[in-house]
Amino acid sequence: MHDVLQGCDGSILLDAGGEKSAGPNANSLHGFDVIDTIKASVEAACPGVVSCADILALAARDGTFLLRGPTWKVPLGRRDSTTANQSLANANLPSSGASLATLVSTFASQGLSPTDMTALSGAHTIGQARCSTFRDRIYNDAANMDTSFAAQQRKACPQSGNDGHLAPMDVQTPREFDTAYYDNLMARRGLLHSDQELFNGGSQDALVRQYSASPALFRADFVKAMVRMGNINPLTGTAGQIRKNCRLVNS
Ligand code: HEM
């Protein structure tokens, strides 16, 4: 889902030199095999028609819905990039240590508002993060972190080593697309520093409170922001290509 950067053109799926290995994505994205399986069935039925970028956008929508999240209409007809751009992805992806100001400006550079950013971050109500992405937070963020939560996370994420240990980003309901992510932030139990930045005495505190109190508002804003994010620089018409294998540019 961190596929925003070069645009929604499937570039994140490329194996070589791409966004997969950009700092914040390196070793972090799972599920490429699922996309490969879907692509293989689609190609068998109707070769050369459905892009990897469209498959990825539909999989994000359906995965969200299957975990009891909202659903939305995905505009189709995106085409796949013929290049992946690691430096672009590095420049456009905020790190898990990012400040609120950096989060706001990174999303703004893609035409997304602070509200979009705070709503989209709610996707961290599912999925897991590696110890290496939240170590600084659990050892150095005492001021805005629940003490017992920090102690619990430190057990499997030592000061050095075990970098790849995975922890759920929403400890309460990791497989449910709900608003527990925002409840956690209000309890100072955000796993990533960048998560807790949304509720740390700044401009997004009020919205975090509103999402926690109103799942309907969160769902509506999340859908709007997903559609907006899905419209960032898509390739259409004759630009790009329909990749045969999502991991490779056509030869
Ligand atoms: C606000 C800026 C964001 C930052 C700094 C950020 C950072 C991260 C980090 C560090 C991880 C853990 C990666 C790992 O260790 O494997 C992660 C996972 C994840 N992020 Fe984000 N993210 C952001 C925005 C988003 C957005 C906009 C979405 C989607 C709408 C999203 C969806 C996810 C999901 C679903 C996972 C779990 C992946 C898995 O379990 O394999 N994130 N994010």
Boltz pocket constraint, residues with backbone or C-beta under 6 A from the ligand:
constraints:
  - pocket:
      binder: B
      contacts: [[A, 1], [A, 2], [A, 24], [A, 26], [A, 27], [A, 28], [A, 29], [A, 30], [A, 94], [A, 95], [A, 96], [A, 97], [A, 98], [A, 103], [A, 117], [A, 120], [A, 121], [A, 123], [A, 124], [A, 126], [A, 127], [A, 128], [A, 129], [A, 130], [A, 131], [A, 133], [A, 192], [A, 194]]
      max_distance: 6.0
